[in-house]
Amino acid sequence: MWSSRTMKLEKKYYIFTASLTILSILMAIANTAQPLIVEQFINQLGKSEQNVLFWAVIYFLSILVILTVEMIRKLGEAKYVASLKDWFRVKVSNGILNRTAQQFAESAPQEYISLMNNEVPAVVEKYYVKIVNLIFQVLSILFTCTVLIKIYFPLAAISAGASILIAVTPFFFEKKMQQKTDKKFESLAQFNVKFSDVVFGHSEIRIQQIKKAIGNIVNLASHKSEKSEFAYEKVQAYSEIVMGFISFMGTFLIITLGGYQVHEGKLNVGSLFAAIQLSDQLIMPILGISTSLNSIISTRKVKAKLFTYASVEEKKSSADLGELQSISIEHMTLNFGDRYIFKNYTKCFEKNKKYLIIGQNGSGKSTLIHAIVNSLDTKAATLTGTIRMNGKKQ
């Protein structure tokens, strides 16, 4: 009765990504141009006051441009995040509603709440937003390395080498990061289940005087969640430390080589200052690329899990021929183990007629409806016979 398919984002989110990419290009150009402006400003010192003033004004204007573009980019990204979270929440909520009784029973109710509160924000912030950030970081590195090549090629080669090493670092931690991410979300889900037992069973817990025992269970779940989260952050920290070391070593080599070239008269002070500033600008996007790759890699499985819930859609059954005219039940037998609810039951319900179903609690009134709409938990119930809608077998 239900089917799942590969889910795609709405078209507006691809437009969002394209718009943020354009802003990222502008931001990367502005950031890269600033050290070149500083280079001209320093080289004009002691030569022409008019030129010094001109480049000082240009430098001030570049600051305004950078701040303006960054503000627009940040606001656009914030809107993208909020809208994407809303879209996922709606999709996941509808997907859960569309699950059959058997599918729904595969997970505890609290796990669905955990899915909404933990997995949805994580997928948006650690996967989709990181992809957008990754684009900006790659563009920044490309523009910066291009300018460094014009200033002095060996400096660009050092920066490029450091960038490559940092970019591949996350893949050495990929397996460990994936394992820690899975355990982190699994432990969070388990804690939500235990804590929900406290909330929904509060009165019964107090009546049975088992507060201490339940409290110990919840505390244990919380401690496991804490350990899992720390284990994840520890691996992330190791990865980032390695990347930071490579990045700073690259900057050290640029300063050392550039200083030597100034000493030899092959590079002026302004160019060296610009190269150092550009190398400093490389640190953040290089580290950002690695951090983004870490998040994207470690969140892929969480994203796939989320999509299995969000992509469940209603599918019309073969009996859906338009307006319902009749429901026929033929020789239906339904039992839960040794307890029979119906034995060889036959009945026809027709359009424009009213029917009253009466019986004691547990006699099978609701079970009959569940059987008709095919929402019985087939693990607990055994059903034989035929149910037809508009003459078509379900």
C-alpha positions in Angstrom: 0.0 0.0 0.0 3.0 2.3 0.5 6.2 2.8 -1.4 9.5 4.6 -0.9 11.5 6.3 -3.6 14.7 8.3 -3.9 14.0 11.7 -2.5 15.3 15.0 -4.0 15.3 18.5 -2.6 12.9 21.0 -4.0 14.1 23.2 -6.9 14.3 26.3 -4.6 17.1 24.8 -2.6 19.3 24.3 -5.7 18.6 28.0 -6.5 19.6 28.8 -2.9 22.9 26.9 -3.5 23.6 28.7 -6.8 22.9 32.1 -5.2 25.2 31.3 -2.3 27.9 30.1 -4.7 27.8 33.5 -6.6 28.1 35.3 -3.3 31.0 33.0 -2.4 32.8 33.9 -5.7 32.4 37.6 -4.9 33.6 37.1 -1.4 36.7 35.1 -2.6 37.6 37.8 -5.1 37.3 40.5 -2.5 39.4 38.6 0.1 42.1 37.9 -2.5 42.2 41.4 -3.8 42.8 42.9 -0.4 46.4 41.7 0.1 47.2 43.0 -3.4 45.9 46.4 -2.4 48.1 46.3 0.7 51.0 45.3 -1.5 50.6 48.5 -3.6 50.0 50.6 -0.4 53.3 49.4 1.1 55.3 49.8 -2.1 54.1 53.4 -2.5 55.3 54.4 1.0 58.0 57.1 0.7 57.3 57.6 -3.0 54.0 59.5 -3.5 51.7 60.8 -0.8 48.9 61.0 -3.4 49.3 57.3 -4.4 49.5 56.3 -0.7 46.2 58.1 0.0 44.6 56.5 -3.1 45.5 53.0 -2.0 44.4 53.7 1.6 40.9 54.7 0.3 40.8 51.6 -1.9 41.7 49.5 1.1 39.0 51.0 3.2 36.4 50.5 0.4 37.5 46.8 0.1 36.7 46.3 3.8 33.2 47.7 3.2 32.7 45.4 0.2 33.9 42.3 2.1 31.6 43.1 5.1 28.6 43.8 2.9 29.0 40.6 0.8 29.6 38.5 3.9 26.5 39.9 5.6 24.4 39.1 2.6 26.0 35.6 2.3 25.4 34.9 6.1 21.8 36.0 5.9 21.2 33.9 2.8 22.8 30.9 4.5 20.7 31.4 7.6 17.5 31.5 5.5 18.7 28.4 3.7 19.2 26.5 6.9 15.9 27.5 8.5 13.9 26.7 5.3 15.7 23.3 4.8 15.1 22.2 8.4 11.4 23.1 8.0 11.2 21.1 4.7 12.9 18.0 6.3 10.6 18.2 9.4 7.5 18.2 7.2 8.9 15.4 5.0 9.8 13.2 7.9 6.5 13.9 9.7 4.6 12.9 6.6 6.8 9.9 6.0 6.1 8.6 9.5 2.4 9.1 9.0 2.6 7.1 5.8 4.3 4.1 7.5 2.2 1.0 8.0 1.5 -0.3 11.5 4.2 -2.9 11.0 6.7 -0.4 9.7 5.9 2.0 12.5 6.4 -0.7 15.2 9.9 -1.3 14.0 11.1 1.7 16.1 10.1 3.0 19.5 8.0 6.2 19.5 10.8 8.1 21.3 13.2 7.2 18.5 11.0 9.1 16.0 11.2 12.1 18.3 15.0 11.7 18.5 15.0 11.5 14.7 13.3 14.9 14.4 15.3 16.6 17.2 18.8 15.2 16.4 19.1 13.7 12.9 17.2 16.5 11.0 19.4 19.4 12.4 22.6 17.3 12.0 21.9 16.5 8.3 21.1 20.1 7.5 24.0 21.7 9.4 26.7 19.0 9.0 25.9 17.9 5.4 24.0 20.5 3.3 25.4 23.6 4.9 28.9 22.1 4.9 28.6 21.5 1.1 27.8 25.2 0.6 30.7 26.2 2.8 33.0 23.8 1.0 32.3 25.6 -2.3 33.3 28.9 -0.7 36.4 27.4 0.8 37.5 25.8 -2.5 37.0 29.1 -4.4 39.0 31.0 -1.8 41.9 28.6 -2.1 41.8 28.7 -6.0 41.8 32.5 -6.1 44.5 32.8 -3.4 46.8 30.3 -5.0 46.4 32.1 -8.4 47.5 35.4 -6.9 50.4 33.7 -5.1 51.6 32.3 -8.4 51.8 35.8 -9.8 53.7 37.0 -6.8 56.2 34.2 -6.6 55.6 30.6 -7.9 57.4 28.6 -5.2 55.2 30.2 -2.5 52.1 29.1 -4.5 53.6 25.6 -4.8 54.1 25.4 -1.0 50.5 26.6 -0.4 49.1 24.1 -3.0 51.1 21.2 -1.4 49.8 22.1 2.1 46.3 22.3 0.7 46.4 18.9 -0.9 47.8 17.3 2.3 45.1 18.9 4.4 42.3 18.0 2.0 43.2 14.3 2.1 43.6 14.1 5.9 39.9 13.5 6.6 39.9 10.4 4.5 42.5 8.8 6.9 39.9 9.4 9.7 36.8 8.5 7.6 36.1 5.0 9.0 36.6 6.0 12.6 34.5 9.2 12.2 31.7 7.2 10.6 31.7 4.6 13.5 31.7 7.4 16.2 28.9 9.3 14.4 26.7 6.2 14.3 27.3 5.4 18.0 26.7 9.0 18.9 23.2 9.2 17.4 22.4 5.7 18.5 23.2 6.6 22.1 21.2 9.8 21.9 18.2 7.9 20.6 18.5 5.4 23.5 18.7 8.2 26.0 15.5 9.7 24.6 13.8 6.4 24.9 14.8 6.0 28.6 14.0 9.6 29.5 10.6 9.4 27.8 9.8 6.5 30.0 10.3 8.8 33.0 8.1 11.5 31.5 5.2 9.3 30.4 5.4 6.9 33.3 6.0 9.4 36.1 2.9 8.5 38.1 3.4 4.8 37.8 7.1 5.1 38.8 6.2 7.0 42.0 3.4 4.6 42.8 5.7 1.5 42.4 8.4 3.4 44.3 11.1 2.6 41.7 12.4 6.1 41.3 16.0 5.1 42.2 16.0 2.1 39.8 14.6 4.2 36.9 16.9 7.1 37.7 19.9 4.8 37.5 18.8 3.5 34.1 18.4 7.1 32.8 21.7 8.1 34.2 23.4 5.1 32.6 21.9 6.0 29.3 23.0 9.6 29.7 26.6 8.6 30.6 26.8 6.3 27.5 25.6 9.2 25.4 28.2 11.5 26.9 31.0 8.9 26.2 29.8 8.4 22.6 29.7 12.2 22.0 33.2 12.7 23.5 34.6 9.8 21.5 33.3 11.5 18.3 34.7 14.9 19.3 38.0 13.4 20.2 38.5 11.8 16.7 37.4 15.1 15.2 39.9 17.0 17.3 42.8 14.6 16.3 41.9 15.2 12.7 41.9 19.0 13.0 45.2 19.1 15.0 46.9 17.2 12.1 45.4 19.6 9.6 46.4 22.6 11.7 50.0 21.4 11.9 50.3 21.0 8.2 48.7 24.4 7.6 51.1 26.2 10.0 54.1 24.4 8.6 53.1 25.7 5.1 52.9 29.3 6.5 56.3 28.8 8.2 57.9 27.7 4.9 56.3 30.7 3.0 57.7 33.2 5.6 61.1 31.5 5.5 61.4 31.3 1.7 59.9 34.7 1.2 62.2 36.4 3.7 65.2 34.8 2.0 64.1 36.1 -1.4 63.7 39.6 0.1 67.2 39.4 1.5 68.5 38.3 -2.0 66.6 41.3 -3.6 64.4 39.0 -5.7 61.2 40.0 -3.9 60.1 43.4 -2.5 58.7 43.9 1.0 55.2 44.7 -0.2 55.0 41.4 -2.2 56.3 39.4 0.8 53.6 41.1 3.1 50.9 40.3 0.5 52.2 36.7 0.3 52.1 36.2 4.1 48.6 37.7 4.3 47.4 35.4 1.5 49.0 32.4 3.2 47.2 33.4 6.5 44.0 33.6 4.5 44.6 30.1 3.2 44.6 28.7 6.8 40.9 29.1 7.4 39.5 27.8 4.1 42.0 24.9 4.2 41.0 23.9 7.7 37.4 24.7 6.7 37.6 22.2 3.8 38.8 19.5 6.0 36.3 20.2 8.7 33.5 20.2 6.1 34.7 17.0 4.6 34.8 15.4 8.0 31.2 16.4 8.6 30.0 15.4 5.2 31.7 12.0 5.3 30.5 11.2 8.8 26.9 12.4 8.2 26.3 10.5 5.0 24.8 7.4 6.7 22.6 9.6 9.0 21.4 11.4 5.8 20.5 8.0 4.2 18.6 6.9 7.3 16.7 10.2 7.3 15.8 9.8 3.7 14.3 6.3 4.4 11.8 7.9 6.7 11.2 11.1 4.7 10.7 9.5 1.3 7.8 7.2 2.2 4.8 8.2 0.1 1.3 7.0 -0.2 0.6 4.8 -3.2 -2.8 4.1 -4.5 -3.9 0.5 -4.1 -5.3 -1.6 -6.9 -8.7 -1.2 -5.3 -8.7 2.6 -5.5 -10.9 3.0 -8.6 -12.3 6.4 -7.5 -15.2 6.8 -5.1 -15.6 3.9 -2.7 -18.9 2.0 -3.4 -18.5 -1.2 -1.3 -16.3 -3.1 1.1 -16.7 -6.9 1.2 -15.3 -9.2 3.8 -15.3 -12.9 2.8 -14.6 -15.7 5.3 -12.2 -13.7 7.4 -10.5 -15.3 10.3 -8.3 -13.2 12.6 -6.5 -14.3 15.7 -3.8 -13.2 18.1 -2.2 -16.5 19.1 -4.9 -18.6 20.7 -7.4 -15.7 20.9 -9.7 -15.5 18.0 -11.3 -12.1 17.2 -13.2 -13.3 14.0 -13.9 -16.8 12.7 -15.1 -17.2 9.1 -16.6 -13.7 9.2 -18.5 -12.5 6.1 -20.0 -9.0 5.6 -20.6 -6.4 2.9 -20.7 -2.7 3.6 -22.4 -0.6 0.9 -22.4 3.1 0.0 -25.2 5.3 1.4 -26.0 2.8 4.1 -25.4 3.2 7.8 -23.9 0.5 10.0 -23.5 0.3 13.8 -20.7 -1.8 15.2 -21.1 -2.6 18.9 -19.3 -4.8 21.3 -17.4 -4.9 24.6 -13.9 -3.6 25.0 -11.5 -5.9 23.2 -14.2 -7.5 21.1 -12.6 -6.4 17.8 -14.3 -3.2 16.7 -11.1 -1.3 16.1 -9.3 -4.4 14.9 -12.0 -4.8 12.2 -11.2 -1.2 10.9 -7.4 -2.0 11.0 -8.0 -5.1 9.0 -10.0 -3.2 6.4 -7.4 -0.4 5.9 -4.5 -2.9 6.1 -2.9 -1.5 9.2 -2.7 -4.6 11.4 0.6 -5.5 13.0 1.1 -8.8 11.2 3.8 -9.8 13.7 1.1 -10.2 16.4 -2.0 -11.1 14.3 -2.8 -13.9 11.9 -5.3 -12.9 9.2 -6.9 -15.2 6.5 -9.8 -14.6 4.1 -10.5 -11.9 1.5 -11.2 -8.2 1.7 -12.5 -6.5 -1.4 -13.1 -2.8 -2.1 -15.3 -2.0 -5.1 -15.0 -5.7 -5.9 -11.2 -5.6 -6.1 -9.2 -7.8 -3.8 -6.9 -5.9 -1.4 
